[in-house]
Amino acid sequence: GGGGDGGWVEWMKTTRYFQTKAILSHPEANRTDWIEKVMREPEASEVQEDRRIRYWAYIPEADKYLRVVTLEDKLTVHNAFFDENYPRRRRRH
């Protein structure tokens, strides 16, 4: 619920994969407000071997951690889904 048009925030870009696969597989990927929160205020992030970047943040409404994967530019969203393993797999440096 809530106000607003629920559309993409202006700066957010997405890959074709995101548009055709991610939002169909993961309903939470439609929550651009959650994705924006994760990208702006990540609790953790790491660079994958393919140079994409993973971000995680806790979503209180869902009581879950959302993982957002972007391309190298850190702006283009490639995937977003609840990561059930995040708290347990988190590395301590």
FENPEDA-V479268 format. One record per backbone hydrogen bond with DSSP energy under -0.5 kcal/mol. CO is the residue of the C=O (numbers start at 1). NH is the residue of the N-H. If there is no record, write none. Layout:
# FENPEDA-V479268
co=CO nh=NH
co=CO nh=NH
This chain:
# FENPEDA-V479268
co=9 nh=12
co=13 nh=77
co=15 nh=19
co=16 nh=20
co=17 nh=21
co=17 nh=22
co=18 nh=23
co=21 nh=24
co=21 nh=25
co=22 nh=26
co=25 nh=27
co=26 nh=29
co=27 nh=30
co=28 nh=31
co=30 nh=32
co=31 nh=35
co=32 nh=36
co=33 nh=37
co=34 nh=38
co=35 nh=39
co=36 nh=40
co=37 nh=41
co=44 nh=56
co=46 nh=54
co=48 nh=51
co=52 nh=48
co=53 nh=70
co=54 nh=46
co=55 nh=68
co=56 nh=43
co=56 nh=44
co=57 nh=66
co=58 nh=60
co=59 nh=62
co=59 nh=63
co=59 nh=64
co=64 nh=59
co=65 nh=67
co=65 nh=83
co=66 nh=57
co=66 nh=68
co=67 nh=81
co=68 nh=55
co=68 nh=70
co=69 nh=78
co=69 nh=79
co=70 nh=53
co=71 nh=74
co=75 nh=13
co=75 nh=77
co=76 nh=71
co=77 nh=15
co=79 nh=69
co=81 nh=67
co=82 nh=84
co=83 nh=86
co=85 nh=89
co=86 nh=90
co=91 nh=93
